[in-house]
Amino acid sequence: MNEKKAEDIEGPVKPPKDDEVPFIMAEKPAGNEKRHNAMNEGEHSRSLDEQVKHLERKIRAYSKAKDKVNEGEALSSLGILYYKANRFAEAKSCHERHLNLAKAIQNKRAEKRAYCNLGCTYRRIGDLDKAVECYEQGLRLVKELEDRLGEAKLLNNLGNIFEQRSDFDQAVYCHQKRLSVARELKDLDGESKACASLGNIYHLLGNIRESINYYEKLVACLKYKLGK
């Protein structure tokens, strides 16, 4: 069985201002290992609750002011917050509301981000068909917007789903396209991830020569990054 890979989610356009609650999430302890004592866990819970309440207040204020652009941005941020906290039903609701607002004001960039994040959430819920549908809608929009970085993220997410389904031909196609975009953008992180994915897929297919080829390219990328 293939290991699930991390998705590329799309964050808000504008970073939080200095007076806003910072978006800091604690990692969950792995397995049964207890990394935090009861006091630390309480602090992290309060931190999450504070962030949620802060964003909910902003959403209500923007909705009352009929400011759909900022309401959508706040919903997107809240959806990502829920997503990182593994509260996927709430994340899905936020991203669906963001998508509806983006469509209402015909903001294609916001619509593309909402589709990307909604697709990531559907994948975590386990509805791969809906995830693919969202990513494909996002890819349709990035072509209109000529958003190459957004295209790379969506290709990565789509390729990961095909790999999860053992549809390796489609997975290779997506990750090779992602690799091409990453090279065009001189995006070393994207190039490294694409090479790692392709190396893994070819290893699963038993094509050790091609697997080594992509892992060697991955090592070359990492060495170049260390050199810089």
N, C-alpha and C positions, 0 to 999 in steps of 0.2 A: 504494500500500500504506500502511496506517495505521501510524503510529508507536506502538510499545508504550509505554503509560503506566505509571508506578509504581503498585504496589498499596499498599493500606493494610493493613499487617500489624499484629498485636496483640501488644504486649509483655507481659512478666510483670506480675502484679498488684502485687507488691512490688518496689521498686527495690533494686539491690544494696546491701549494707551497706558501711560504710567499710572493713572489713577484706577485702572481696572484690576480686578482680581486676576492674578497670574494663572495660566493654565498649566498646573503642575500635577501630574498623575504619578502615583506610586505603583511600582511593579508588584504584581501578586507573587507571593512566595511560590517557588517551584515545588511541585509534588507535596509531600508532607513536611517539608522543611519550614521551620518557623524562623523567619528572618527579623520579625518585628515584635516587640513586646506589646502588651495591651495598651499602654499609653500612646505609643507611636501609631498603632492601628486606629485609635480614637482620633488622633490628630489628622490622619489621612482621610478618615470618614468625614470629619468636619470640613476639611479642605474641599472635598468633592461636593458636599452639600452646599457650601458657600458659593462655589463656582456655579452650581446648578441654579441656586436662588438668584444670584447676580444676573445670569443670562436670562432667566425667566422674567425678571423685572424689566430688563432691557427690551425683551420681546413684547411685553405688554405695553410699554411706553411707545415703542415704534409703531405698534399696531394701532394704538389710540391716535397717534399723530398721522396715521395713514402713510408712514414712511416705509414702503414695501421693500426698498433696496436694503436698508439697514436691518429691517425685520428679518429678511432672508439671510443676511450675513450672520445675525445672532442665532438664528435657527441652525444654520450650518455649523457654527461653533459648538452649540449645545449638542447637536447630533454627533460630532466628533468626540466630544467629551463623554457622552454615553457609550459610544463605540469603544473607546479606550478603556472604559470601566466594564466592558463586556455586558452592557445593558442594551442588547441589540433591538428589542422591541421598541424601546423609547428612541433609540437612534434612528430606526426606520421611520417612525412617525415624524421626527424632526426633518429628516431629509426629504420625505414626501411633501411636507408643508413648504420647505424651501423650493422644491421643484415646481410646485403649483404657483408660488409667488413669482418665480423666475419666468414661467410661461406667461403669467398674467401681464407682466411688464415687458415681455419680449426681450429679456436679457439672456442672450444665448450663452455668454460666458458663465453666468451663474447657473443656467440650466445644465451646461456641460459638467460643472463641478458637482451639482446635485445628483446627476446620473452616475457619476464616478463613485461618489460616496454611498449612494443607495445600492449600487452594485456590490461594493465591498461589504455592506451590511447584509444583503441577501445571501452572499456567499457564507458569511459566518452563521447565519440562521440555517443554512443548508439548502436553500432554494437556488440551485445552480442555474436553472433555466431562466429565472428572473434576473439573476446576476448577469448572465450573458446578454440578455435583452437590454439591460441598462448600459452595459459597456458598449454594445453596438450602437445604441442611440448616442452615446457620448462620442464615439468615433465619427459618426455622421456629422456631429456639430464641430469637432475639431478641424475637420477638413474645410468646412465653411469658414471657420475662424482663422485658419492657417496657424493653429496652435500646435507646434511640433512637440513641445514639452508635454502638453496634455495628451497628445497622441501616444507618446512613449509610455506614459503611465497607464493608459488604458490598454495598450498592447500587452504590457507586462501582466496586468490583472487578468486579461482574457487568456493569455498564454498559460498562466498558472491554473486556470480552471480546466483548460483542455488537458494539461498535464495531469491534473487530479482525476480527470475522467479517462485517462490513458489514451486519449486521442492525440498521439504523439506527432502525427503529421501536421495537424493544425497548431499544436503547441510550438513546434519548430518554426513554422511559418511566422507566428506572432513574435516569438523572441528574436528571430533573425531580422524582422522588420524593426523591432525595438532597438536592436544593436545598430542597425543602419542609421536610425534617427539619432541615437546617442552619439555616434561618431560624427555625424553632421553637426551636432550641437556642441561637440567637444565636451561631452558630459561623461567624465570618467566613472562616476558612481553608476550611472545608467549602463555604461558599457561593461563595467565589472559584473553587475547583476545579470545582464543578458548573457554574458559568457558563462557565468556560473550555472544559469538555468539550462543553457544549451549543453554544457558539459554533463550535467545531471541527466538530461533527457537521453543523450546518446549513450550514456552508461547504462541506463535502463533498457535501451534498445539492444545492448550488446555490441555496439559499435565503439570499441575501446579506442581505436585510432582517432576518430573524430572527437570522442570525449576528452582524450588527452590534449588534442589540438586546442579545444576551447578552454580547458583548465590552464594550459600554458599561456594563453592570451589573458586569462584572468590574472595570473601571477605577474605578467608583464605590466598590466594596468596597476596592480597594487604596488609594484616596485617603483613605477613612475610616480605614483602619488606619494610614496615615502620619500623619494628623491626631491620632490618639490617642497 
